[in-house]
């Protein structure tokens, strides 16, 4: 009986490629100790995918970096009861030789942002060659041949040419494929993927997930997938662990957890997936009417400096935006969305006619320009990058008043600033704080307050929630919807997230290669798309 018990335990152990028990990770500074991971336990089975889900600061990435012991020495501390075993061997407090044998060999990692993970000064082929030369002891010739094979495997077009490219010469999706090729170079047993699809177009995201699934099947590897996107978890994973404040609050098989979540935080995350717009606003006046908008960028000049070749980025586009409603503009990177938006704002030279509230924006007088800029505001994608770190929140929100209403008194200006902060549900005490003292969601509320303080008629929302956690994203979406009702605002919302577009929009325009390929009432377009490209986007995003 004892032999049978040991045999059973041995078989069970073999099934687990990674076994984390009671992991506690603390960071020590001169004045304090911060516990980032608080006693978590999880297991990954061979050939299976486990997703680690949670919002910023939950401890996901700290857990992943602990596996490869990549956290900074001297400041990080693992408490005595902590254990991370890979194939039955303890990683914590192991020798550097053992860790070297794991990193990039038995365990590989794909990081969130390939542009910062790849060396910008080295060709991508060399960076993959280096991995093979170090871990496989291949010659330079054999390593290059294997690198080209890997690029073919991850479906990089023209791999013999792309192998000699620098990272900046590749698209975001291609750079992420390079990272995957590098991670798979030594055929690892465990792949750690840390938010590998963040900021990618939906079709590129789907292609990468399909690629990882195919490669997982081919190599029989296990995957630890770190993400805040529950839609990806549902499509891609076998098991899931939900993290909050350094703890795993719920875990289980994906289908069971999605069908019957037990922890309130898991329920909150699942409820944070945007749904359909509750009520459509389809009866209103045309606020902005753009006809035959055409944008050309010079790309080649002759010896005399004359332009000989243009890139036609936007091709005779027609678009209308209605008062008090939301118009969604979707399409992948390079489709022309941003160029069109800049033309509508009057900051990009274009041909065609653009009328805003009766004004021809290509022929504005100085006085008309001032009114146009006041009435057409912007909320940018990255709230931290768009807010001056040297200005207080009060100065940021009130900046437009100094330009457009310079004659009002200081007390009236402060009163308007406080009202704008109140409108976005921020306390008046924020007026004296700086952007770095605020969370991402709070900074985005400040960016919205800066836009609405001038009482505009139209606001351009440029990927307004892409940098936010899912629950914060939902808060901002509800805020934008409520502000629209109260202030009778019109929105032009640009996003690659079709769930966000569906939640906010009354009308949708779909762009591809500079053309509007389909447009219509939002729910009609989502329920019954006509164009193949729209169908492809919806399949990739909402499946």
C-alpha positions in Angstrom: 0.0 0.0 0.0 2.8 2.4 0.8 4.5 1.7 -2.5 1.2 2.4 -4.4 0.9 5.7 -2.5 4.4 6.8 -3.4 3.9 5.8 -7.0 0.7 7.8 -7.2 2.4 10.9 -5.7 5.3 10.5 -8.2 3.0 10.4 -11.2 1.2 13.5 -9.9 4.4 15.4 -9.4 5.5 14.6 -13.0 2.3 16.3 -14.3 3.3 19.5 -12.7 6.0 21.4 -14.6 5.8 24.4 -12.2 4.7 24.3 -8.5 4.6 27.5 -6.5 3.8 27.2 -2.8 3.3 29.9 -0.2 5.2 32.4 -2.2 5.8 35.7 -0.3 7.7 38.5 -2.0 8.7 41.6 -0.2 10.6 44.7 -1.3 12.7 46.5 1.3 13.6 50.1 1.2 15.4 52.3 3.7 12.2 53.2 5.5 9.7 50.5 4.8 8.8 47.0 3.6 6.2 46.4 0.9 4.7 42.9 0.4 3.9 42.5 -3.3 3.0 38.8 -3.2 1.3 37.4 -0.1 1.4 33.6 0.2 0.2 32.4 -3.2 0.2 28.9 -4.5 -0.4 27.7 -8.0 0.6 24.8 -10.3 1.0 24.5 -14.1 0.6 21.2 -15.8 2.7 20.0 -18.7 1.3 21.1 -22.0 -1.4 23.3 -20.4 -2.0 27.1 -20.2 -2.6 28.9 -16.9 -3.7 32.5 -17.0 -2.8 34.8 -14.2 -5.4 37.6 -14.2 -5.5 40.8 -12.2 -5.2 44.6 -12.4 -2.1 46.8 -12.1 -0.4 46.2 -8.8 -2.0 42.8 -8.1 1.4 41.0 -8.2 1.2 39.2 -11.5 4.4 40.4 -13.0 6.3 40.1 -9.7 5.2 36.4 -9.6 6.4 35.8 -13.1 9.8 37.6 -12.6 10.3 35.6 -9.4 10.2 32.3 -11.4 13.2 33.4 -13.3 14.7 35.3 -10.4 14.8 38.5 -12.3 13.8 40.9 -9.5 16.5 43.3 -8.3 18.8 41.7 -5.7 19.3 43.6 -2.5 15.8 45.0 -2.4 13.7 41.8 -2.9 13.2 39.2 -0.2 11.5 35.8 -0.3 10.2 34.6 3.1 11.4 31.2 4.3 8.2 29.2 3.6 8.2 30.3 0.0 8.9 27.7 -2.7 9.1 27.7 -6.5 9.8 24.3 -8.0 10.4 23.7 -11.7 10.3 20.0 -12.7 10.6 19.2 -9.0 13.8 21.3 -8.5 13.8 24.3 -6.2 14.5 27.7 -7.9 14.6 30.0 -4.8 18.1 30.3 -3.4 19.5 28.0 -6.2 22.9 28.5 -7.8 23.6 30.9 -10.6 24.6 28.0 -12.8 21.2 26.4 -12.3 19.4 29.6 -13.0 21.5 30.2 -16.2 20.5 26.7 -17.4 16.8 27.6 -17.0 16.7 31.2 -18.3 16.0 31.3 -22.1 16.5 27.6 -22.2 14.1 25.5 -20.1 12.0 28.6 -19.3 11.6 31.6 -21.7 9.7 34.8 -21.3 7.9 37.2 -23.7 7.7 40.7 -22.3 4.9 43.2 -22.7 6.6 45.7 -24.9 8.9 44.3 -27.6 10.3 47.7 -28.6 11.8 48.1 -25.2 12.8 44.4 -24.9 14.7 44.2 -28.2 18.1 45.9 -28.6 17.5 48.9 -30.9 21.1 48.9 -32.1 21.2 45.2 -33.2 19.5 43.5 -36.1 16.8 41.1 -34.9 18.4 38.1 -36.6 21.6 38.6 -34.5 19.6 38.8 -31.3 18.0 35.4 -32.0 21.4 34.0 -33.2 23.0 35.0 -29.9 20.4 33.0 -27.9 21.2 29.9 -30.0 25.0 30.3 -29.8 24.9 30.7 -26.0 22.5 27.9 -25.1 22.9 25.5 -28.0 26.6 26.1 -28.8 25.8 26.4 -32.5 28.1 28.0 -35.0 27.2 31.4 -36.4 26.2 29.7 -39.7 24.0 27.1 -38.1 22.5 29.6 -35.7 21.5 31.9 -38.6 19.9 29.0 -40.5 17.9 28.0 -37.4 16.9 31.7 -36.9 15.5 31.9 -40.4 13.6 28.6 -39.7 12.2 30.1 -36.5 11.1 33.3 -38.3 9.2 31.1 -40.8 7.6 29.2 -38.0 6.3 32.4 -36.4 5.1 33.5 -39.9 7.3 36.5 -40.5 7.1 37.3 -44.2 10.4 37.2 -46.2 12.4 35.9 -43.2 15.7 36.0 -45.2 15.2 39.8 -45.6 13.6 40.5 -42.2 16.4 38.8 -40.4 18.6 41.8 -41.3 16.1 44.4 -40.0 16.3 46.6 -36.9 13.4 46.5 -34.5 12.1 50.0 -35.5 11.8 48.8 -39.1 9.2 46.2 -38.1 5.5 46.6 -37.2 4.3 46.0 -33.6 2.9 42.5 -34.5 6.2 41.6 -36.3 8.3 42.7 -33.3 6.1 40.6 -31.0 6.6 37.6 -33.4 10.4 38.2 -33.2 10.1 38.0 -29.4 8.2 34.8 -29.7 10.8 33.3 -32.0 13.6 34.3 -29.6 11.6 32.7 -26.7 11.1 29.5 -28.6 14.7 29.3 -30.0 15.7 26.7 -27.4 12.3 24.9 -27.4 11.5 25.7 -23.7 9.3 23.6 -21.5 7.7 26.6 -20.0 6.8 29.9 -21.7 5.9 32.9 -19.6 4.0 35.5 -21.7 3.6 38.8 -19.9 0.8 40.8 -21.5 2.1 39.9 -25.0 -0.9 41.3 -26.9 -1.2 44.7 -25.2 -1.7 47.6 -27.7 -1.9 45.2 -30.7 -4.6 45.4 -33.3 -7.4 42.8 -32.8 -6.6 40.8 -35.9 -2.8 40.8 -34.9 -3.8 39.7 -31.4 -5.9 36.8 -32.7 -3.1 35.8 -35.1 -0.6 35.8 -32.2 -2.8 33.7 -29.9 -3.5 31.2 -32.7 0.3 31.1 -33.3 1.0 30.4 -29.6 -1.6 27.7 -29.6 -0.1 26.0 -32.6 3.4 26.3 -31.2 2.3 24.9 -27.9 0.9 21.9 -29.5 4.0 21.4 -31.7 6.5 21.7 -28.8 4.3 20.4 -26.0 5.2 23.3 -23.8 3.4 24.8 -20.9 2.4 28.5 -20.8 1.9 31.0 -18.0 -0.1 33.7 -19.6 -0.3 37.0 -17.7 -3.1 39.4 -18.7 -5.8 41.7 -17.6 -8.0 40.9 -20.6 -10.6 38.3 -19.6 -11.7 37.9 -23.2 -8.3 36.5 -24.0 -8.4 34.2 -21.0 -11.7 32.7 -22.2 -10.3 32.0 -25.6 -6.8 30.8 -24.8 -6.4 29.2 -21.3 -7.1 25.9 -19.6 -7.0 27.2 -16.1 -7.0 30.6 -14.5 -5.9 32.3 -11.2 -7.3 35.7 -10.3 -5.0 37.9 -8.3 -5.8 40.9 -6.1 -3.5 42.8 -3.8 -0.8 40.1 -3.9 -3.2 37.2 -3.2 -5.0 34.6 -5.4 -8.6 35.2 -4.6 -10.0 32.5 -6.9 -8.8 29.8 -9.3 -10.1 26.9 -11.4 -10.9 25.8 -14.9 -11.7 28.6 -17.2 -15.1 27.4 -18.2 -16.2 26.8 -14.6 -14.9 30.1 -13.4 -16.6 32.1 -16.2 -19.9 30.4 -15.7 -20.0 30.5 -11.9 -17.5 33.0 -10.3 -17.4 32.9 -6.6 -15.3 35.8 -5.4 -16.8 39.4 -5.6 -13.6 40.6 -7.3 -13.9 38.0 -10.0 -17.5 39.0 -10.5 -16.4 42.6 -10.7 -13.8 41.8 -13.4 -16.3 39.9 -15.4 -18.9 42.7 -15.1 -16.2 45.1 -16.4 -16.4 43.7 -20.0 -18.3 46.4 -21.9 -21.6 45.3 -23.5 -24.0 47.0 -25.9 -25.0 50.6 -25.7 -28.1 50.9 -23.6 -30.0 53.5 -25.7 -29.1 54.8 -29.2 -29.1 58.5 -30.0 -29.9 58.6 -33.7 -32.0 61.8 -34.0 -29.9 65.0 -34.0 -28.3 67.7 -36.2 -25.1 67.3 -38.1 -22.3 69.0 -36.1 -19.3 68.0 -38.3 -19.6 67.2 -42.0 -16.5 66.1 -43.9 -16.6 65.4 -47.6 -13.9 63.9 -49.9 -11.2 64.3 -47.3 -7.9 63.3 -49.0 -4.5 63.3 -47.3 -1.2 62.7 -49.0 2.2 62.5 -47.4 5.4 63.1 -49.5 7.7 60.0 -49.4 10.2 60.6 -52.2 11.9 63.7 -53.5 14.2 64.3 -56.5 17.5 66.1 -56.5 15.8 69.4 -56.7 13.7 68.7 -53.6 10.5 68.3 -55.6 8.1 65.6 -54.4 7.9 62.7 -56.9 5.9 60.2 -54.8 3.1 60.5 -52.2 1.5 58.1 -49.7 -2.3 58.5 -50.0 -3.1 58.0 -46.3 -6.8 59.0 -46.5 -8.7 58.6 -49.7 -11.8 60.8 -50.4 -13.4 60.0 -47.1 -16.9 61.2 -46.1 -17.9 61.3 -42.4 -20.6 62.9 -40.4 -20.7 63.5 -36.6 -24.1 64.4 -35.0 -24.7 66.7 -32.0 -25.0 64.9 -28.7 -24.1 61.5 -30.1 -21.0 59.3 -30.4 -19.3 58.3 -33.6 -16.9 55.4 -33.5 -13.9 55.2 -35.8 -12.2 51.8 -36.0 -9.5 50.2 -38.0 -6.0 48.7 -37.6 -2.7 50.6 -37.3 -2.0 52.3 -40.6 -5.6 52.4 -41.6 -5.7 56.3 -41.6 -7.7 56.9 -38.4 -5.3 59.2 -36.8 -4.6 61.1 -40.0 -8.3 61.6 -40.6 -8.8 62.8 -37.0 -5.9 65.3 -37.3 -7.5 66.7 -40.5 -10.9 67.0 -38.7 -9.1 68.9 -35.9 -7.6 71.2 -38.5 -4.0 70.3 -37.7 -3.4 68.1 -40.7 -3.3 69.5 -44.2 -6.0 67.9 -46.3 -8.0 68.3 -49.5 -11.8 68.3 -49.4 -14.4 70.1 -47.4 -14.8 70.0 -43.6 -17.7 71.9 -42.0 -17.9 72.2 -38.2 -21.0 73.8 -36.8 -21.3 75.9 -40.0 -17.6 76.9 -40.1 -15.3 75.9 -43.0 -12.3 74.7 -40.9 -9.9 75.0 -43.8 -10.6 78.8 -44.1 -11.0 80.1 -40.6 -10.5 83.7 -39.5 -8.4 84.1 -36.3 -11.6 84.7 -34.3 -13.3 81.6 -35.8 -10.2 79.5 -35.1 -10.4 80.4 -31.4 -14.1 79.4 -31.2 -13.4 76.2 -33.2 -10.5 75.1 -30.8 -12.7 75.8 -27.8 -15.6 73.8 -29.2 -13.5 70.8 -30.4 -11.4 69.3 -27.5 -9.3 66.1 -27.2 -8.8 63.4 -24.6 -5.6 61.5 -25.4 -4.7 57.9 -25.0 -2.0 58.2 -22.4 -3.1 60.4 -19.5 0.3 60.5 -17.9 2.1 61.6 -21.1 -0.5 64.2 -21.9 -0.4 65.9 -18.5 2.5 68.2 -17.7 4.4 66.8 -14.7 5.4 70.3 -13.6 1.8 71.7 -13.4 -0.7 71.1 -10.6 -4.0 69.5 -11.4 -5.7 72.9 -11.0 -3.3 74.5 -13.5 -3.8 71.7 -16.0 -7.6 71.8 -15.9 -7.7 75.6 -16.0 -5.1 76.0 -18.7 -7.7 76.4 -21.4 -9.5 79.1 -19.5 -6.4 81.3 -19.6 -6.4 81.1 -23.4 -10.1 81.2 -24.2 -11.4 83.2 -21.2 -8.5 85.4 -20.1 -10.6 88.1 -18.6 -12.4 86.1 -15.9 -11.3 86.6 -12.3 -9.1 84.2 -10.4 -12.0 83.2 -8.1 -14.3 82.5 -11.1 -11.6 80.5 -12.7 -11.1 78.4 -9.5 -14.9 77.9 -9.3 -15.0 76.5 -12.8 -12.0 74.3 -12.1 -13.7 72.8 -9.0 -16.9 72.3 -11.0 -15.0 70.5 -13.8 -13.3 68.2 -11.2 -16.7 67.6 -9.5 -18.2 66.7 -13.0 -15.5 63.9 -13.3 -16.1 62.8 -9.7 -12.8 64.1 -8.3 -12.5 65.9 -4.9 -11.7 69.7 -5.0 -8.5 68.8 -2.9 -7.0 67.4 -6.2 -6.5 71.0 -7.3 -3.1 71.3 -5.6 -1.8 67.8 -6.5 0.5 66.8 -9.3 -0.1 64.1 -12.0 2.4 61.6 -10.5 0.4 61.5 -7.3 -2.7 60.2 -9.1 -3.6 56.7 -10.4 -4.1 56.1 -14.1 -7.9 56.4 -13.8 -7.7 59.6 -11.8 -5.3 61.1 -14.4 -7.7 60.2 -17.2 -10.5 61.9 -15.2 -8.3 65.0 -15.1 -7.8 64.9 -18.9 -11.5 64.7 -19.3 -12.0 67.6 -16.9 -9.5 69.7 -18.9 -11.6 69.0 -22.0 -15.1 69.7 -20.6 -14.2 72.9 -18.7 -14.5 74.9 -21.9 -18.0 73.5 -22.5 -17.1 72.1 -26.0 -19.6 70.7 -28.5 -17.3 67.8 -29.6 -14.6 65.8 -27.9 -12.1 63.5 -29.7 -11.5 60.4 -27.6 -8.3 58.9 -28.8 -8.1 55.4 -27.3 -9.4 56.8 -24.0 -9.3 53.6 -22.0 -6.5 51.5 -23.6 -4.0 52.2 -20.8 -6.4 51.4 -18.0 -7.3 48.3 -16.0 -10.6 46.7 -16.9 -12.6 47.9 -13.9 -11.2 51.4 -14.2 -11.9 51.3 -17.9 -15.6 50.6 -17.1 -15.7 53.5 -14.7 -14.4 55.9 -17.3 -16.8 54.6 -19.9 -19.7 55.1 -17.6 -18.4 58.6 -16.8 -18.1 59.5 -20.5 -21.7 58.2 -21.1 -23.1 60.2 -18.1 -21.2 63.4 -19.1 -22.6 63.1 -22.6 -26.2 63.0 -21.3 -25.7 65.9 -18.9 -23.6 68.2 -21.1 -25.1 67.3 -24.5 -21.6 66.4 -25.8 -20.7 64.8 -29.1 -17.8 62.3 -29.2 -15.6 61.0 -31.9 -14.2 57.9 -30.4 -11.1 56.2 -32.0 -10.3 52.8 -30.6 -9.0 49.3 -31.6 -11.2 47.8 -28.9 -14.5 47.1 -30.6 -16.2 46.4 -27.2 -15.5 50.0 -26.2 -16.8 51.3 -29.5 -20.0 49.2 -29.2 -20.6 50.4 -25.6 -20.3 54.1 -26.5 -21.2 54.6 -30.2 -24.4 55.4 -32.0 -22.7 55.3 -35.4 -19.6 53.5 -36.5 -17.1 54.0 -39.4 -14.7 51.2 -40.3 -11.4 52.3 -42.0 -9.0 50.1 -44.0 -6.0 51.4 -46.0 -7.3 55.0 -46.1 -10.9 54.1 -47.1 -14.2 53.9 -45.2 -15.2 50.3 -46.1 -18.4 50.3 -44.0 -20.4 52.6 -41.9 -23.8 52.7 -40.2 -25.8 52.6 -37.0 -23.7 50.9 -34.4 -25.9 48.0 -33.4 -26.9 47.2 -37.0 -23.2 47.1 -38.0 -22.2 44.9 -35.0 -25.2 42.5 -35.5 -25.0 42.3 -39.3 -21.7 43.5 -40.8 -21.6 43.6 -44.6 -17.9 44.0 -45.5 -15.4 41.1 -45.1 -13.0 43.3 -43.2 -15.6 44.4 -40.7 -16.5 40.7 -40.2 -12.8 39.9 -39.7 -12.4 42.6 -37.0 -15.6 41.5 -35.2 -14.6 37.9 -35.3 -11.1 38.7 -33.9 -12.4 41.1 -31.2 -15.7 39.7 -30.0 -15.4 35.9 -30.5 
